[in-house]
Amino acid sequence: MKTGDELVLRALRNEFTRLSRFAEKEKAKSDEYQEIGTEFVAIHKGLVEIVNSKEHGKATIKRLDALQERRDKANRVMKKDFIKLLDKQHDAESDRDKLGQEIATIEFRQSLRKGEI
């Protein structure tokens, strides 16, 4: 049977895992915004390739539609407030790190208690 401390520690570790995933998602959003210029350049290069190929037909239209979707997604990303994205990332990482410190402190105290008994 687990003690209360062990149950609390397990719950804290589960919460730490959840916070870590959330922090990763927020970082990915910030990174996506930072790299959006590269995406616009790639879209432009794709369009230049299509124009220079001078091909016509359904395949070309499909390629153009795919570029249009990528451009629309890139525009949605550009409309986001970068400062807010960074703030969310910072808050998520800060919460995760604080909880990690608390878990380490509890584990250290438990190890001291076990060594004393």
Secondary structure as the mmCIF struct_conf table of DSSP 4:
data_model
#
loop_
_struct_conf.conf_type_id
_struct_conf.id
_struct_conf.beg_label_comp_id
_struct_conf.beg_label_asym_id
_struct_conf.beg_label_seq_id
_struct_conf.end_label_comp_id
_struct_conf.end_label_asym_id
_struct_conf.end_label_seq_id
HELX_RH_AL_P HELX_RH_AL_P1 GLY A 4 GLN A 34
TURN_TY1_P TURN_TY1_P1 GLU A 35 GLU A 35
HELX_RH_AL_P HELX_RH_AL_P2 ILE A 36 SER A 53
TURN_TY1_P TURN_TY1_P2 LYS A 54 LYS A 54
BEND BEND1 GLY A 57 GLY A 57
HELX_RH_AL_P HELX_RH_AL_P3 LYS A 58 MET A 78
TURN_TY1_P TURN_TY1_P3 LYS A 79 LYS A 79
BEND BEND2 LYS A 80 LYS A 80
HELX_RH_AL_P HELX_RH_AL_P4 PHE A 82 GLU A 116
#
